[in-house]
């Protein structure tokens, strides 16, 4: 191949490589004077800031966040969670491990300790080579996601006196159940700076302490994110949780997340939330804040 320059209509100049290379490297952006190509943005080859909220972009990430929320019956919960995300299947999926630590303000006791640890497996079959070889996905702006969450009954327990009766009861920071929560949804990018992510999760207990109530909840979560090129983003989240084991009781929660992607890809965010239904066992209000960083 003969070296030379190609000038595009928008003024960009490209230098043709001198030897056969992978297609992604055949055109190297250079200055008109023949200078070197600009270095890629920190944290990846793309200069676009990444908020870390797109599950279809599987990357190594560490997340540390704290959430406070108040139940309408007056109970309060503070939970700090550490999470690590690892890509699998060459970026066609991810696995995230969560370790929550909770301090609760309950009648008769204020238990503190580790909650139920859990893992989240997400699969994106349309990104797998075997899928691409046999199928032509017709929706380039849509990435379907499937997977499951797996919960383990690791939560700390404490004994407390029942304020309404002469007895001692066990308070636990978890459900005392092994749980599977299959999930399905998709990531839709209708425009460059927009994301729409609906996800449904069916949370079910499959084993554990029989003295504790079983779990059967449907969780619908809808995320809509706008992010400007400078790294600021807003991501309102709408949640609907239906407890099928408790007369189909419904909890609705709105939580708009606001954050910024700093140099290197580290994200700081804050996420206030408000319960939308009046119910003694529903969330009243809360706030979450945290950090996400690639590694």
Secondary structure, DSSP 8 states (H G I E B T S, - for coil): ----EEE-TTS-EEEE-SS---GGGSEEE--TT--------TTSS--S---S--TTS---EEEEEEEEEEETTS-EEEEEEEEEEEEEGGGTEEEEEEEEEEEEEBTTB--EEE---EEEEEE-GGGSHHHHHH---S-TTEEEEEEEEEE-----EEEEE-TTSS-EEEEESS-SEEEEEEEEEEEE-SSTTEEEEEEEEEEEEEEE-TTS---EEEEEEEEEEEE-TTSEEEEEEEEEEEETTTTTEEEEEEEEEEEEE-TTS-EEEEEEEEE-S--TTSEEEEEEEEEEEE-
